[in-house]
Amino acid sequence: MIFIYSDLINSDFALFLTLAAATLFALLIGIGFHEFCHAFAANALGDRLPASQGRVTLNPFAHLDPAGTVMMLFVGFGWGKPVQFNPYGLKVSPKTATLLVSLAGPLSNFAAAGLLGIPIKLGWAPYINPLISDPRSLRFVVQGTGDYVGLFLTAAVYFNVILGIFNLIPLHPLDGFKVALGLLPDELANEWAKTAQYGVGLLMLLILLPIFIGYSPLTQIMGPSVAGLVRLFTGVG
């Protein structure tokens, strides 16, 4: 995600730093808190495996995945190190445990976006969309300290919403795949589980298609949901 702001390095370095900091903040909080919530949910249901692996911690560096981190920084979509858990022998059925643990991650991103959007919603900071077609035009919008704060918060809201929605896509290895398995009737869930072997390939195809065709199906799929949730959390957009 940072590369789209590279033109600002020479023209407005302070603006570039604000956007880079918002991206890194969303990465550390969004992914770190996301994975912590997976581990916390599993631990709360009686599974001690995440705790034994040091995953029930708010330290974001315990949860970052190298490939997912790079993707988040430069593409805008990413993932953390998967939390391992055993859905059997817990306080609920294995299917329900899988659903609850998997859903905890994306919901944490939406919770973070909601908290970060409060100052904007209350009018304490301006809403300044960081995802415009020409980031250089932000130079004419961001003038004072309050504008930098608003840009930082808006960017962090956007990135957390994007991360949450991206992870709800029902393809392996994303959370949405296990959420779908938890929601579908057993027969359909068993059939859907067979698609796991194709998940990574389909996911990479969706991410890389814009490089070859100049069009992003993933952006089109996620766009309405992202816009709607950002509007909900900030009151603007």
mmCIF file of the C-alpha atoms, coordinates in Angstrom:
data_MODEL
# 
_entry.id   MODEL 
# 
loop_
_atom_site.group_PDB 
_atom_site.id 
_atom_site.type_symbol 
_atom_site.label_atom_id 
_atom_site.label_alt_id 
_atom_site.label_comp_id 
_atom_site.label_asym_id 
_atom_site.label_entity_id 
_atom_site.label_seq_id 
_atom_site.pdbx_PDB_ins_code 
_atom_site.Cartn_x 
_atom_site.Cartn_y 
_atom_site.Cartn_z 
_atom_site.occupancy 
_atom_site.B_iso_or_equiv 
_atom_site.pdbx_formal_charge 
_atom_site.auth_seq_id 
_atom_site.auth_comp_id 
_atom_site.auth_asym_id 
_atom_site.auth_atom_id 
_atom_site.pdbx_PDB_model_num 
ATOM 1   C CA . MET A 1 1   ? 0.000   0.000   0.000   1.00 0.00 ? 1   MET A CA 1 
ATOM 2   C CA . ILE A 1 2   ? 2.898   2.326   0.720   1.00 0.00 ? 2   ILE A CA 1 
ATOM 3   C CA . PHE A 1 3   ? 4.142   2.293   -2.888  1.00 0.00 ? 3   PHE A CA 1 
ATOM 4   C CA . ILE A 1 4   ? 1.115   4.245   -4.155  1.00 0.00 ? 4   ILE A CA 1 
ATOM 5   C CA . TYR A 1 5   ? 2.288   7.174   -2.054  1.00 0.00 ? 5   TYR A CA 1 
ATOM 6   C CA . SER A 1 6   ? 5.922   7.055   -3.260  1.00 0.00 ? 6   SER A CA 1 
ATOM 7   C CA . ASP A 1 7   ? 5.461   10.170  -5.431  1.00 0.00 ? 7   ASP A CA 1 
ATOM 8   C CA . LEU A 1 8   ? 5.033   12.154  -2.224  1.00 0.00 ? 8   LEU A CA 1 
ATOM 9   C CA . ILE A 1 9   ? 8.513   11.337  -0.902  1.00 0.00 ? 9   ILE A CA 1 
ATOM 10  C CA . ASN A 1 10  ? 10.119  14.245  -2.739  1.00 0.00 ? 10  ASN A CA 1 
ATOM 11  C CA . SER A 1 11  ? 7.145   16.607  -2.966  1.00 0.00 ? 11  SER A CA 1 
ATOM 12  C CA . ASP A 1 12  ? 5.715   16.334  0.571   1.00 0.00 ? 12  ASP A CA 1 
ATOM 13  C CA . PHE A 1 13  ? 7.676   14.038  2.862   1.00 0.00 ? 13  PHE A CA 1 
ATOM 14  C CA . ALA A 1 14  ? 5.553   14.855  5.938   1.00 0.00 ? 14  ALA A CA 1 
ATOM 15  C CA . LEU A 1 15  ? 2.447   13.734  4.076   1.00 0.00 ? 15  LEU A CA 1 
ATOM 16  C CA . PHE A 1 16  ? 4.189   10.562  2.932   1.00 0.00 ? 16  PHE A CA 1 
ATOM 17  C CA . LEU A 1 17  ? 5.273   9.819   6.511   1.00 0.00 ? 17  LEU A CA 1 
ATOM 18  C CA . THR A 1 18  ? 1.695   10.291  7.753   1.00 0.00 ? 18  THR A CA 1 
ATOM 19  C CA . LEU A 1 19  ? 0.328   7.827   5.208   1.00 0.00 ? 19  LEU A CA 1 
ATOM 20  C CA . ALA A 1 20  ? 3.173   5.363   5.772   1.00 0.00 ? 20  ALA A CA 1 
ATOM 21  C CA . ALA A 1 21  ? 2.657   5.578   9.541   1.00 0.00 ? 21  ALA A CA 1 
ATOM 22  C CA . ALA A 1 22  ? -1.083  4.961   9.147   1.00 0.00 ? 22  ALA A CA 1 
ATOM 23  C CA . THR A 1 23  ? -0.342  1.893   7.006   1.00 0.00 ? 23  THR A CA 1 
ATOM 24  C CA . LEU A 1 24  ? 2.154   0.536   9.534   1.00 0.00 ? 24  LEU A CA 1 
ATOM 25  C CA . PHE A 1 25  ? -0.217  1.298   12.411  1.00 0.00 ? 25  PHE A CA 1 
ATOM 26  C CA . ALA A 1 26  ? -3.034  -0.560  10.672  1.00 0.00 ? 26  ALA A CA 1 
ATOM 27  C CA . LEU A 1 27  ? -0.640  -3.425  10.001  1.00 0.00 ? 27  LEU A CA 1 
ATOM 28  C CA . LEU A 1 28  ? 0.531   -3.752  13.601  1.00 0.00 ? 28  LEU A CA 1 
ATOM 29  C CA . ILE A 1 29  ? -2.857  -3.147  15.194  1.00 0.00 ? 29  ILE A CA 1 
ATOM 30  C CA . GLY A 1 30  ? -5.024  -4.641  12.475  1.00 0.00 ? 30  GLY A CA 1 
ATOM 31  C CA . ILE A 1 31  ? -3.071  -7.857  11.961  1.00 0.00 ? 31  ILE A CA 1 
ATOM 32  C CA . GLY A 1 32  ? -1.623  -8.141  15.484  1.00 0.00 ? 32  GLY A CA 1 
ATOM 33  C CA . PHE A 1 33  ? -4.941  -7.561  17.253  1.00 0.00 ? 33  PHE A CA 1 
ATOM 34  C CA . HIS A 1 34  ? -6.697  -9.687  14.624  1.00 0.00 ? 34  HIS A CA 1 
ATOM 35  C CA . GLU A 1 35  ? -4.550  -12.735 15.384  1.00 0.00 ? 35  GLU A CA 1 
ATOM 36  C CA . PHE A 1 36  ? -4.631  -12.092 19.134  1.00 0.00 ? 36  PHE A CA 1 
ATOM 37  C CA . CYS A 1 37  ? -8.433  -12.240 19.014  1.00 0.00 ? 37  CYS A CA 1 
ATOM 38  C CA . HIS A 1 38  ? -8.273  -15.620 17.247  1.00 0.00 ? 38  HIS A CA 1 
ATOM 39  C CA . ALA A 1 39  ? -5.984  -16.908 19.999  1.00 0.00 ? 39  ALA A CA 1 
ATOM 40  C CA . PHE A 1 40  ? -8.045  -15.304 22.765  1.00 0.00 ? 40  PHE A CA 1 
ATOM 41  C CA . ALA A 1 41  ? -11.280 -16.821 21.437  1.00 0.00 ? 41  ALA A CA 1 
ATOM 42  C CA . ALA A 1 42  ? -9.745  -20.301 21.228  1.00 0.00 ? 42  ALA A CA 1 
ATOM 43  C CA . ASN A 1 43  ? -8.288  -19.946 24.716  1.00 0.00 ? 43  ASN A CA 1 
ATOM 44  C CA . ALA A 1 44  ? -11.637 -18.753 26.095  1.00 0.00 ? 44  ALA A CA 1 
ATOM 45  C CA . LEU A 1 45  ? -13.301 -21.845 24.638  1.00 0.00 ? 45  LEU A CA 1 
ATOM 46  C CA . GLY A 1 46  ? -10.845 -24.088 26.501  1.00 0.00 ? 46  GLY A CA 1 
ATOM 47  C CA . ASP A 1 47  ? -8.075  -24.691 23.952  1.00 0.00 ? 47  ASP A CA 1 
ATOM 48  C CA . ARG A 1 48  ? -4.637  -24.182 25.518  1.00 0.00 ? 48  ARG A CA 1 
ATOM 49  C CA . LEU A 1 49  ? -2.687  -24.679 22.274  1.00 0.00 ? 49  LEU A CA 1 
ATOM 50  C CA . PRO A 1 50  ? -2.516  -20.945 21.307  1.00 0.00 ? 50  PRO A CA 1 
ATOM 51  C CA . ALA A 1 51  ? -1.288  -20.042 24.810  1.00 0.00 ? 51  ALA A CA 1 
ATOM 52  C CA . SER A 1 52  ? 1.385   -22.746 24.706  1.00 0.00 ? 52  SER A CA 1 
ATOM 53  C CA . GLN A 1 53  ? 2.634   -21.246 21.426  1.00 0.00 ? 53  GLN A CA 1 
ATOM 54  C CA . GLY A 1 54  ? 2.739   -17.734 22.848  1.00 0.00 ? 54  GLY A CA 1 
ATOM 55  C CA . ARG A 1 55  ? -0.109  -16.432 20.720  1.00 0.00 ? 55  ARG A CA 1 
ATOM 56  C CA . VAL A 1 56  ? -2.409  -15.112 23.475  1.00 0.00 ? 56  VAL A CA 1 
ATOM 57  C CA . THR A 1 57  ? -0.506  -11.824 23.509  1.00 0.00 ? 57  THR A CA 1 
ATOM 58  C CA . LEU A 1 58  ? -1.060  -8.306  22.228  1.00 0.00 ? 58  LEU A CA 1 
ATOM 59  C CA . ASN A 1 59  ? 2.551   -8.132  21.029  1.00 0.00 ? 59  ASN A CA 1 
ATOM 60  C CA . PRO A 1 60  ? 2.005   -7.705  17.248  1.00 0.00 ? 60  PRO A CA 1 
ATOM 61  C CA . PHE A 1 61  ? 5.392   -9.202  16.375  1.00 0.00 ? 61  PHE A CA 1 
ATOM 62  C CA . ALA A 1 62  ? 4.206   -12.572 17.666  1.00 0.00 ? 62  ALA A CA 1 
ATOM 63  C CA . HIS A 1 63  ? 1.536   -12.586 14.968  1.00 0.00 ? 63  HIS A CA 1 
ATOM 64  C CA . LEU A 1 64  ? 3.110   -11.110 11.812  1.00 0.00 ? 64  LEU A CA 1 
ATOM 65  C CA . ASP A 1 65  ? 3.594   -13.372 8.800   1.00 0.00 ? 65  ASP A CA 1 
ATOM 66  C CA . PRO A 1 66  ? 6.437   -12.304 6.440   1.00 0.00 ? 66  PRO A CA 1 
ATOM 67  C CA . ALA A 1 67  ? 4.504   -12.802 3.195   1.00 0.00 ? 67  ALA A CA 1 
ATOM 68  C CA . GLY A 1 68  ? 1.262   -11.377 4.598   1.00 0.00 ? 68  GLY A CA 1 
ATOM 69  C CA . THR A 1 69  ? 3.117   -8.355  5.975   1.00 0.00 ? 69  THR A CA 1 
ATOM 70  C CA . VAL A 1 70  ? 4.733   -7.599  2.606   1.00 0.00 ? 70  VAL A CA 1 
ATOM 71  C CA . MET A 1 71  ? 1.358   -7.947  0.869   1.00 0.00 ? 71  MET A CA 1 
ATOM 72  C CA . MET A 1 72  ? -0.275  -5.585  3.349   1.00 0.00 ? 72  MET A CA 1 
ATOM 73  C CA . LEU A 1 73  ? 2.470   -2.985  2.960   1.00 0.00 ? 73  LEU A CA 1 
ATOM 74  C CA . PHE A 1 74  ? 2.595   -2.987  -0.817  1.00 0.00 ? 74  PHE A CA 1 
ATOM 75  C CA . VAL A 1 75  ? -0.782  -4.287  -2.005  1.00 0.00 ? 75  VAL A CA 1 
ATOM 76  C CA . GLY A 1 76  ? -3.191  -3.384  0.782   1.00 0.00 ? 76  GLY A CA 1 
ATOM 77  C CA . PHE A 1 77  ? -4.379  -6.934  1.434   1.00 0.00 ? 77  PHE A CA 1 
ATOM 78  C CA . GLY A 1 78  ? -2.573  -9.173  3.869   1.00 0.00 ? 78  GLY A CA 1 
ATOM 79  C CA . TRP A 1 79  ? -2.716  -11.710 6.651   1.00 0.00 ? 79  TRP A CA 1 
ATOM 80  C CA . GLY A 1 80  ? -0.998  -12.664 9.866   1.00 0.00 ? 80  GLY A CA 1 
ATOM 81  C CA . LYS A 1 81  ? 0.611   -15.888 11.065  1.00 0.00 ? 81  LYS A CA 1 
ATOM 82  C CA . PRO A 1 82  ? -2.288  -18.348 11.390  1.00 0.00 ? 82  PRO A CA 1 
ATOM 83  C CA . VAL A 1 83  ? -3.306  -19.232 14.942  1.00 0.00 ? 83  VAL A CA 1 
ATOM 84  C CA . GLN A 1 84  ? -3.350  -22.988 15.429  1.00 0.00 ? 84  GLN A CA 1 
ATOM 85  C CA . PHE A 1 85  ? -6.188  -24.340 17.544  1.00 0.00 ? 85  PHE A CA 1 
ATOM 86  C CA . ASN A 1 86  ? -7.885  -27.643 18.234  1.00 0.00 ? 86  ASN A CA 1 
ATOM 87  C CA . PRO A 1 87  ? -11.674 -27.385 17.769  1.00 0.00 ? 87  PRO A CA 1 
ATOM 88  C CA . TYR A 1 88  ? -12.317 -30.717 19.490  1.00 0.00 ? 88  TYR A CA 1 
ATOM 89  C CA . GLY A 1 89  ? -13.001 -31.170 23.184  1.00 0.00 ? 89  GLY A CA 1 
ATOM 90  C CA . LEU A 1 90  ? -13.917 -27.504 23.749  1.00 0.00 ? 90  LEU A CA 1 
ATOM 91  C CA . LYS A 1 91  ? -16.943 -25.914 25.392  1.00 0.00 ? 91  LYS A CA 1 
ATOM 92  C CA . VAL A 1 92  ? -18.875 -25.955 22.116  1.00 0.00 ? 92  VAL A CA 1 
ATOM 93  C CA . SER A 1 93  ? -19.085 -28.246 19.093  1.00 0.00 ? 93  SER A CA 1 
ATOM 94  C CA . PRO A 1 94  ? -16.074 -28.342 16.728  1.00 0.00 ? 94  PRO A CA 1 
ATOM 95  C CA . LYS A 1 95  ? -18.093 -26.611 14.007  1.00 0.00 ? 95  LYS A CA 1 
ATOM 96  C CA . THR A 1 96  ? -19.197 -23.808 16.309  1.00 0.00 ? 96  THR A CA 1 
ATOM 97  C CA . ALA A 1 97  ? -15.687 -23.457 17.746  1.00 0.00 ? 97  ALA A CA 1 
ATOM 98  C CA . THR A 1 98  ? -14.250 -23.086 14.234  1.00 0.00 ? 98  THR A CA 1 
ATOM 99  C CA . LEU A 1 99  ? -16.855 -20.458 13.396  1.00 0.00 ? 99  LEU A CA 1 
ATOM 100 C CA . LEU A 1 100 ? -16.312 -18.429 16.573  1.00 0.00 ? 100 LEU A CA 1 
ATOM 101 C CA . VAL A 1 101 ? -12.514 -18.522 16.497  1.00 0.00 ? 101 VAL A CA 1 
ATOM 102 C CA . SER A 1 102 ? -12.383 -17.669 12.789  1.00 0.00 ? 102 SER A CA 1 
ATOM 103 C CA . LEU A 1 103 ? -14.914 -14.848 13.039  1.00 0.00 ? 103 LEU A CA 1 
ATOM 104 C CA . ALA A 1 104 ? -13.099 -13.240 15.988  1.00 0.00 ? 104 ALA A CA 1 
ATOM 105 C CA . GLY A 1 105 ? -10.307 -11.944 13.736  1.00 0.00 ? 105 GLY A CA 1 
ATOM 106 C CA . PRO A 1 106 ? -12.321 -9.935  11.182  1.00 0.00 ? 106 PRO A CA 1 
ATOM 107 C CA . LEU A 1 107 ? -14.643 -8.662  13.914  1.00 0.00 ? 107 LEU A CA 1 
ATOM 108 C CA . SER A 1 108 ? -11.599 -7.294  15.759  1.00 0.00 ? 108 SER A CA 1 
ATOM 109 C CA . ASN A 1 109 ? -10.685 -5.255  12.668  1.00 0.00 ? 109 ASN A CA 1 
ATOM 110 C CA . PHE A 1 110 ? -14.152 -3.772  12.515  1.00 0.00 ? 110 PHE A CA 1 
ATOM 111 C CA . ALA A 1 111 ? -14.002 -2.993  16.244  1.00 0.00 ? 111 ALA A CA 1 
ATOM 112 C CA . ALA A 1 112 ? -10.641 -1.239  15.766  1.00 0.00 ? 112 ALA A CA 1 
ATOM 113 C CA . ALA A 1 113 ? -12.026 0.723   12.801  1.00 0.00 ? 113 ALA A CA 1 
ATOM 114 C CA . GLY A 1 114 ? -15.050 1.728   14.866  1.00 0.00 ? 114 GLY A CA 1 
ATOM 115 C CA . LEU A 1 115 ? -12.877 3.051   17.708  1.00 0.00 ? 115 LEU A CA 1 
ATOM 116 C CA . LEU A 1 116 ? -10.522 4.887   15.351  1.00 0.00 ? 116 LEU A CA 1 
ATOM 117 C CA . GLY A 1 117 ? -13.491 6.455   13.580  1.00 0.00 ? 117 GLY A CA 1 
ATOM 118 C CA . ILE A 1 118 ? -15.006 7.980   16.745  1.00 0.00 ? 118 ILE A CA 1 
ATOM 119 C CA . PRO A 1 119 ? -13.008 11.272  16.589  1.00 0.00 ? 119 PRO A CA 1 
ATOM 120 C CA . ILE A 1 120 ? -14.089 11.712  12.957  1.00 0.00 ? 120 ILE A CA 1 
ATOM 121 C CA . LYS A 1 121 ? -17.705 10.840  13.692  1.00 0.00 ? 121 LYS A CA 1 
ATOM 122 C CA . LEU A 1 122 ? -17.786 13.348  16.563  1.00 0.00 ? 122 LEU A CA 1 
ATOM 123 C CA . GLY A 1 123 ? -16.238 16.070  14.407  1.00 0.00 ? 123 GLY A CA 1 
ATOM 124 C CA . TRP A 1 124 ? -12.981 16.221  16.382  1.00 0.00 ? 124 TRP A CA 1 
ATOM 125 C CA . ALA A 1 125 ? -10.907 15.327  13.312  1.00 0.00 ? 125 ALA A CA 1 
ATOM 126 C CA . PRO A 1 126 ? -11.631 15.751  9.592   1.00 0.00 ? 126 PRO A CA 1 
ATOM 127 C CA . TYR A 1 127 ? -12.399 12.879  7.251   1.00 0.00 ? 127 TYR A CA 1 
ATOM 128 C CA . ILE A 1 128 ? -9.696  12.793  4.557   1.00 0.00 ? 128 ILE A CA 1 
ATOM 129 C CA . ASN A 1 129 ? -9.813  9.804   2.210   1.00 0.00 ? 129 ASN A CA 1 
ATOM 130 C CA . PRO A 1 130 ? -6.284  8.434   1.600   1.00 0.00 ? 130 PRO A CA 1 
ATOM 131 C CA . LEU A 1 131 ? -7.371  6.146   -1.257  1.00 0.00 ? 131 LEU A CA 1 
ATOM 132 C CA . ILE A 1 132 ? -7.847  8.742   -3.971  1.00 0.00 ? 132 ILE A CA 1 
ATOM 133 C CA . SER A 1 133 ? -6.636  8.225   -7.538  1.00 0.00 ? 133 SER A CA 1 
ATOM 134 C CA . ASP A 1 134 ? -3.877  10.834  -7.268  1.00 0.00 ? 134 ASP A CA 1 
ATOM 135 C CA . PRO A 1 135 ? -2.404  10.987  -3.742  1.00 0.00 ? 135 PRO A CA 1 
ATOM 136 C CA . ARG A 1 136 ? -0.434  14.099  -4.715  1.00 0.00 ? 136 ARG A CA 1 
ATOM 137 C CA . SER A 1 137 ? -3.654  16.100  -4.609  1.00 0.00 ? 137 SER A CA 1 
ATOM 138 C CA . LEU A 1 138 ? -3.746  15.499  -0.849  1.00 0.00 ? 138 LEU A CA 1 
ATOM 139 C CA . ARG A 1 139 ? -1.045  18.176  -0.594  1.00 0.00 ? 139 ARG A CA 1 
ATOM 140 C CA . PHE A 1 140 ? -3.734  20.791  -1.229  1.00 0.00 ? 140 PHE A CA 1 
ATOM 141 C CA . VAL A 1 141 ? -6.085  19.303  1.374   1.00 0.00 ? 141 VAL A CA 1 
ATOM 142 C CA . VAL A 1 142 ? -3.751  18.519  4.273   1.00 0.00 ? 142 VAL A CA 1 
ATOM 143 C CA . GLN A 1 143 ? -2.515  21.830  5.672   1.00 0.00 ? 143 GLN A CA 1 
ATOM 144 C CA . GLY A 1 144 ? -2.503  21.875  9.484   1.00 0.00 ? 144 GLY A CA 1 
ATOM 145 C CA . THR A 1 145 ? -1.922  19.466  12.352  1.00 0.00 ? 145 THR A CA 1 
ATOM 146 C CA . GLY A 1 146 ? -5.625  18.623  12.581  1.00 0.00 ? 146 GLY A CA 1 
ATOM 147 C CA . ASP A 1 147 ? -5.649  17.583  8.924   1.00 0.00 ? 147 ASP A CA 1 
ATOM 148 C CA . TYR A 1 148 ? -2.712  15.230  9.462   1.00 0.00 ? 148 TYR A CA 1 
ATOM 149 C CA . VAL A 1 149 ? -4.523  13.657  12.420  1.00 0.00 ? 149 VAL A CA 1 
ATOM 150 C CA . GLY A 1 150 ? -7.689  13.275  10.344  1.00 0.00 ? 150 GLY A CA 1 
ATOM 151 C CA . LEU A 1 151 ? -5.770  11.717  7.458   1.00 0.00 ? 151 LEU A CA 1 
ATOM 152 C CA . PHE A 1 152 ? -4.015  9.291   9.807   1.00 0.00 ? 152 PHE A CA 1 
ATOM 153 C CA . LEU A 1 153 ? -7.280  8.215   11.447  1.00 0.00 ? 153 LEU A CA 1 
ATOM 154 C CA . THR A 1 154 ? -9.200  7.930   8.181   1.00 0.00 ? 154 THR A CA 1 
ATOM 155 C CA . ALA A 1 155 ? -6.409  5.864   6.639   1.00 0.00 ? 155 ALA A CA 1 
ATOM 156 C CA . ALA A 1 156 ? -6.285  3.572   9.684   1.00 0.00 ? 156 ALA A CA 1 
ATOM 157 C CA . VAL A 1 157 ? -10.077 3.105   9.511   1.00 0.00 ? 157 VAL A CA 1 
ATOM 158 C CA . TYR A 1 158 ? -9.908  2.255   5.806   1.00 0.00 ? 158 TYR A CA 1 
ATOM 159 C CA . PHE A 1 159 ? -7.036  -0.195  6.188   1.00 0.00 ? 159 PHE A CA 1 
ATOM 160 C CA . ASN A 1 160 ? -8.692  -2.034  9.098   1.00 0.00 ? 160 ASN A CA 1 
ATOM 161 C CA . VAL A 1 161 ? -11.983 -2.279  7.224   1.00 0.00 ? 161 VAL A CA 1 
ATOM 162 C CA . ILE A 1 162 ? -10.175 -3.557  4.119   1.00 0.00 ? 162 ILE A CA 1 
ATOM 163 C CA . LEU A 1 163 ? -8.280  -6.106  6.196   1.00 0.00 ? 163 LEU A CA 1 
ATOM 164 C CA . GLY A 1 164 ? -11.458 -7.318  7.897   1.00 0.00 ? 164 GLY A CA 1 
ATOM 165 C CA . ILE A 1 165 ? -13.451 -7.669  4.674   1.00 0.00 ? 165 ILE A CA 1 
ATOM 166 C CA . PHE A 1 166 ? -10.553 -9.259  2.800   1.00 0.00 ? 166 PHE A CA 1 
ATOM 167 C CA . ASN A 1 167 ? -10.232 -11.914 5.486   1.00 0.00 ? 167 ASN A CA 1 
ATOM 168 C CA . LEU A 1 168 ? -13.943 -12.716 5.198   1.00 0.00 ? 168 LEU A CA 1 
ATOM 169 C CA . ILE A 1 169 ? -13.545 -13.837 1.580   1.00 0.00 ? 169 ILE A CA 1 
ATOM 170 C CA . PRO A 1 170 ? -14.510 -17.546 1.702   1.00 0.00 ? 170 PRO A CA 1 
ATOM 171 C CA . LEU A 1 171 ? -11.281 -18.901 0.221   1.00 0.00 ? 171 LEU A CA 1 
ATOM 172 C CA . HIS A 1 172 ? -8.663  -20.973 2.024   1.00 0.00 ? 172 HIS A CA 1 
ATOM 173 C CA . PRO A 1 173 ? -6.538  -19.910 3.938   1.00 0.00 ? 173 PRO A CA 1 
ATOM 174 C CA . LEU A 1 174 ? -8.568  -16.807 4.852   1.00 0.00 ? 174 LEU A CA 1 
ATOM 175 C CA . ASP A 1 175 ? -10.896 -16.684 7.858   1.00 0.00 ? 175 ASP A CA 1 
ATOM 176 C CA . GLY A 1 176 ? -13.918 -16.489 5.614   1.00 0.00 ? 176 GLY A CA 1 
ATOM 177 C CA . PHE A 1 177 ? -13.293 -20.048 4.447   1.00 0.00 ? 177 PHE A CA 1 
ATOM 178 C CA . LYS A 1 178 ? -13.695 -21.427 7.987   1.00 0.00 ? 178 LYS A CA 1 
ATOM 179 C CA . VAL A 1 179 ? -16.551 -19.033 8.703   1.00 0.00 ? 179 VAL A CA 1 
ATOM 180 C CA . ALA A 1 180 ? -18.351 -20.484 5.668   1.00 0.00 ? 180 ALA A CA 1 
ATOM 181 C CA . LEU A 1 181 ? -17.653 -24.020 6.903   1.00 0.00 ? 181 LEU A CA 1 
ATOM 182 C CA . GLY A 1 182 ? -19.163 -23.083 10.254  1.00 0.00 ? 182 GLY A CA 1 
ATOM 183 C CA . LEU A 1 183 ? -22.290 -21.526 8.745   1.00 0.00 ? 183 LEU A CA 1 
ATOM 184 C CA . LEU A 1 184 ? -23.089 -23.995 5.957   1.00 0.00 ? 184 LEU A CA 1 
ATOM 185 C CA . PRO A 1 185 ? -25.140 -27.154 6.577   1.00 0.00 ? 185 PRO A CA 1 
ATOM 186 C CA . ASP A 1 186 ? -22.889 -30.172 7.109   1.00 0.00 ? 186 ASP A CA 1 
ATOM 187 C CA . GLU A 1 187 ? -23.312 -31.601 3.612   1.00 0.00 ? 187 GLU A CA 1 
ATOM 188 C CA . LEU A 1 188 ? -22.540 -28.297 1.883   1.00 0.00 ? 188 LEU A CA 1 
ATOM 189 C CA . ALA A 1 189 ? -19.704 -27.609 4.337   1.00 0.00 ? 189 ALA A CA 1 
ATOM 190 C CA . ASN A 1 190 ? -18.090 -30.930 3.425   1.00 0.00 ? 190 ASN A CA 1 
ATOM 191 C CA . GLU A 1 191 ? -18.299 -30.074 -0.260  1.00 0.00 ? 191 GLU A CA 1 
ATOM 192 C CA . TRP A 1 192 ? -16.929 -26.578 0.299   1.00 0.00 ? 192 TRP A CA 1 
ATOM 193 C CA . ALA A 1 193 ? -14.020 -27.991 2.319   1.00 0.00 ? 193 ALA A CA 1 
ATOM 194 C CA . LYS A 1 194 ? -12.836 -29.745 -0.838  1.00 0.00 ? 194 LYS A CA 1 
ATOM 195 C CA . THR A 1 195 ? -12.114 -26.358 -2.449  1.00 0.00 ? 195 THR A CA 1 
ATOM 196 C CA . ALA A 1 196 ? -9.315  -25.674 0.069   1.00 0.00 ? 196 ALA A CA 1 
ATOM 197 C CA . GLN A 1 197 ? -6.698  -27.042 -2.344  1.00 0.00 ? 197 GLN A CA 1 
ATOM 198 C CA . TYR A 1 198 ? -7.535  -24.309 -4.857  1.00 0.00 ? 198 TYR A CA 1 
ATOM 199 C CA . GLY A 1 199 ? -7.826  -21.440 -2.376  1.00 0.00 ? 199 GLY A CA 1 
ATOM 200 C CA . VAL A 1 200 ? -4.293  -20.042 -2.430  1.00 0.00 ? 200 VAL A CA 1 
ATOM 201 C CA . GLY A 1 201 ? -4.121  -20.152 -6.223  1.00 0.00 ? 201 GLY A CA 1 
ATOM 202 C CA . LEU A 1 202 ? -7.467  -18.396 -6.648  1.00 0.00 ? 202 LEU A CA 1 
ATOM 203 C CA . LEU A 1 203 ? -6.532  -15.813 -4.036  1.00 0.00 ? 203 LEU A CA 1 
ATOM 204 C CA . MET A 1 204 ? -3.216  -14.962 -5.685  1.00 0.00 ? 204 MET A CA 1 
ATOM 205 C CA . LEU A 1 205 ? -4.962  -14.767 -9.052  1.00 0.00 ? 205 LEU A CA 1 
ATOM 206 C CA . LEU A 1 206 ? -7.455  -12.245 -7.684  1.00 0.00 ? 206 LEU A CA 1 
ATOM 207 C CA . ILE A 1 207 ? -4.648  -10.169 -6.148  1.00 0.00 ? 207 ILE A CA 1 
ATOM 208 C CA . LEU A 1 208 ? -2.345  -10.235 -9.194  1.00 0.00 ? 208 LEU A CA 1 
ATOM 209 C CA . LEU A 1 209 ? -4.937  -9.833  -11.974 1.00 0.00 ? 209 LEU A CA 1 
ATOM 210 C CA . PRO A 1 210 ? -4.719  -6.001  -11.991 1.00 0.00 ? 210 PRO A CA 1 
ATOM 211 C CA . ILE A 1 211 ? -1.056  -6.253  -13.035 1.00 0.00 ? 211 ILE A CA 1 
ATOM 212 C CA . PHE A 1 212 ? -2.039  -8.071  -16.226 1.00 0.00 ? 212 PHE A CA 1 
ATOM 213 C CA . ILE A 1 213 ? -5.464  -6.694  -17.112 1.00 0.00 ? 213 ILE A CA 1 
ATOM 214 C CA . GLY A 1 214 ? -5.494  -3.303  -15.388 1.00 0.00 ? 214 GLY A CA 1 
ATOM 215 C CA . TYR A 1 215 ? -8.694  -4.219  -13.584 1.00 0.00 ? 215 TYR A CA 1 
ATOM 216 C CA . SER A 1 216 ? -9.192  -5.507  -10.056 1.00 0.00 ? 216 SER A CA 1 
ATOM 217 C CA . PRO A 1 217 ? -12.149 -7.863  -9.519  1.00 0.00 ? 217 PRO A CA 1 
ATOM 218 C CA . LEU A 1 218 ? -11.206 -7.982  -5.838  1.00 0.00 ? 218 LEU A CA 1 
ATOM 219 C CA . THR A 1 219 ? -11.576 -4.225  -5.497  1.00 0.00 ? 219 THR A CA 1 
ATOM 220 C CA . GLN A 1 220 ? -14.938 -4.350  -7.239  1.00 0.00 ? 220 GLN A CA 1 
ATOM 221 C CA . ILE A 1 221 ? -16.125 -7.162  -4.971  1.00 0.00 ? 221 ILE A CA 1 
ATOM 222 C CA . MET A 1 222 ? -14.947 -5.511  -1.756  1.00 0.00 ? 222 MET A CA 1 
ATOM 223 C CA . GLY A 1 223 ? -15.565 -1.870  -2.691  1.00 0.00 ? 223 GLY A CA 1 
ATOM 224 C CA . PRO A 1 224 ? -19.255 -1.494  -1.712  1.00 0.00 ? 224 PRO A CA 1 
ATOM 225 C CA . SER A 1 225 ? -18.728 -3.226  1.642   1.00 0.00 ? 225 SER A CA 1 
ATOM 226 C CA . VAL A 1 226 ? -15.636 -1.131  2.405   1.00 0.00 ? 226 VAL A CA 1 
ATOM 227 C CA . ALA A 1 227 ? -17.441 2.099   1.546   1.00 0.00 ? 227 ALA A CA 1 
ATOM 228 C CA . GLY A 1 228 ? -20.481 1.138   3.611   1.00 0.00 ? 228 GLY A CA 1 
ATOM 229 C CA . LEU A 1 229 ? -18.515 0.230   6.730   1.00 0.00 ? 229 LEU A CA 1 
ATOM 230 C CA . VAL A 1 230 ? -16.273 3.303   6.510   1.00 0.00 ? 230 VAL A CA 1 
ATOM 231 C CA . ARG A 1 231 ? -19.413 5.427   6.269   1.00 0.00 ? 231 ARG A CA 1 
ATOM 232 C CA . LEU A 1 232 ? -20.837 3.622   9.312   1.00 0.00 ? 232 LEU A CA 1 
ATOM 233 C CA . PHE A 1 233 ? -17.686 4.106   11.390  1.00 0.00 ? 233 PHE A CA 1 
ATOM 234 C CA . THR A 1 234 ? -16.888 7.701   10.411  1.00 0.00 ? 234 THR A CA 1 
ATOM 235 C CA . GLY A 1 235 ? -20.311 9.106   9.538   1.00 0.00 ? 235 GLY A CA 1 
ATOM 236 C CA . VAL A 1 236 ? -18.785 10.353  6.264   1.00 0.00 ? 236 VAL A CA 1 
ATOM 237 C CA . GLY A 1 237 ? -18.030 8.933   2.855   1.00 0.00 ? 237 GLY A CA 1 
# 
